[in-house]
Amino acid sequence: MSLRTARYQGEALAEALGFRNPPVNVQLVAKRLGLKVVHVELGDDISGLLISKGDSTVIAVQESDPPNRQRFTIAHEIAHFQLRHQFEPGEHVHVDRGHIITPRNSRSSTGVDIKEIEANQFAACLLMPSKLLLERIKALKVKSLCDDNVEKLAGEFKVSEQAMTIRLSTLGFL
């Protein structure tokens, strides 16, 4: 899998489910994919879990995280599901700790775990599809984006300003 493919799949999912205005409803996305989302206390530094057993998959989200963080976590776990990161024989639990990086092994703890990078890219594209983002940027009627615009866009898409800044930079708007 490539990062380009992960990005494309995130964008395509938002398009296929008919989201025409921000914010993308990640709870609805999960439901349409047959995923159950539960908000529970997961303990220190755990933002989300993707738990699969047979045909049943559940996304557990840290209930004490801020709403925008919960939305990104759900989108990130949807990404693992859609990108088939967890589909191997047997029962699996995929844990995301802290700031998205999963310290499952030495490679994961370096921040270069390709599955985590793919899931982050997919999640960003699902939550902030380029088509919707471009429409909202045009509606701002500004020559270049400033901090206030980033804050406004982050509010409309219900993501953190950091996530919006990264997405806008990736798309070449900043």
C-alpha positions, 0 to 999 in steps of 0.5 A, spaced: 500 500 500 502 507 498 500 513 502 497 515 495 492 509 495 491 511 503 489 518 501 485 516 495 481 511 499 479 516 505 477 521 500 473 516 496 469 513 502 467 520 504 465 521 497 461 515 496 457 516 503 455 523 500 458 528 504 457 534 501 458 539 507 463 539 513 463 536 518 464 529 516 460 524 520 465 519 522 459 515 527 455 515 521 461 512 517 463 507 522 455 505 522 455 504 514 461 500 515 458 495 520 463 498 525 460 499 532 463 505 536 463 505 544 466 511 548 470 508 554 475 509 559 481 506 556 487 508 561 493 512 560 495 514 553 490 510 549 486 514 544 483 508 541 482 501 539 480 497 533 478 490 536 476 485 530 473 478 532 471 474 526 466 478 522 465 483 528 469 489 529 468 495 534 472 501 535 473 503 542 474 511 543 477 514 550 471 517 553 475 523 556 479 525 550 476 532 547 471 531 541 475 533 536 481 528 538 475 522 538 473 524 531 480 523 529 481 517 533 475 514 530 477 516 523 484 513 524 481 506 526 476 506 520 482 507 516 485 501 519 479 497 518 478 499 511 486 498 509 485 491 512 491 492 517 488 488 522 485 482 517 490 476 519 487 469 522 485 469 529 483 475 534 487 482 534 487 488 538 490 494 534 492 499 540 493 507 538 497 510 544 498 517 545 499 521 539 497 516 534 504 512 534 503 505 536 509 503 541 507 495 539 515 494 537 521 498 536 519 500 529 512 503 531 516 507 537 520 510 531 514 514 528 515 510 521 510 505 522 507 505 515 501 502 517 500 508 522 502 513 517 497 510 512 492 510 517 493 518 519 493 520 512 486 516 510 483 519 517 485 526 514 482 525 508 476 522 510 475 528 515 477 533 511 476 531 503 480 536 499 473 537 495 470 540 501 476 543 503 477 547 497 470 549 497 470 552 504 477 555 502 474 559 496 468 561 500 473 565 505 474 569 499 482 571 501 488 571 497 492 567 502 490 563 509 492 566 515 491 563 522 484 566 523 482 562 517 485 555 519 481 556 526 475 557 522 476 551 517 478 547 523 471 549 527 467 547 520 471 541 520 471 539 527 478 537 527 484 540 531 487 546 528 494 542 528 490 537 524 487 542 519 494 546 518 497 539 516 492 538 511 492 544 508 500 544 508 499 537 505 495 540 499 499 546 498 495 551 501 500 553 507 
